[in-house]
Amino acid sequence: MLNFFNKIFLSIFLVFLIISILFVPILYSISSEGNFYQDEYSDEILLSNNGFFWPIPGYTHISSYFGKRVSPTSMASTYHSGIDIPASQNTNLYAIEDGIITFASWGAGGGYTVVLKLTNYPNISVSYCHVSPIFLVKRNQEVKRGELIAKVGPKYVYGINNNPYKDANGKPTNGATTGCHLHLTIKENGVAVNPLKYYR
Ligand SMILES: [Zn+2]
């Protein structure tokens, strides 16, 4: 009789053990999926596998991911070439790696834009879009990983003749944008890739 109850107890124990081993990791991964970066790394400076510096330390919320999307404003693309990280105007932006500035000017849909070509990864270029028109770097300037190279720009800009990018009231915007944020594009051999692949 005692042996029978022992067997039942052991069976129940084993079932619980199996359930906890199988399902706890699954539940954990479901709960962290989607806002992985925000939850795991907020207020930390992110470093990638390559040692790439996170371009906007302290800001890890991504309002628009890389790839297909519904266009947030007229003239913004339905295939998003990068990631959007909201931050207030004048938030500091840093070089993700050593490199050379190849562009620091008005870049149409990207608004005021800084492009960094990486020294140690010559096939990779990094674009910082919707930045401040008060540029901190100029073309052909060498910069170091973690160096301040730009600031988040204003939503509205007034220095561009015939700026086609406007909000609903016709006010000229800093490229195709609905508010202050960093748009980060990383290109490999001229083709945009998901920037987050470097930060997982
Ligand atoms: Zn964007």
Boltz pocket constraint, residues with backbone or C-beta under 6 A from the ligand:
constraints:
  - pocket:
      binder: B
      contacts: [[A, 64], [A, 80], [A, 82], [A, 83], [A, 84], [A, 182], [A, 183], [A, 184]]
      max_distance: 6.0
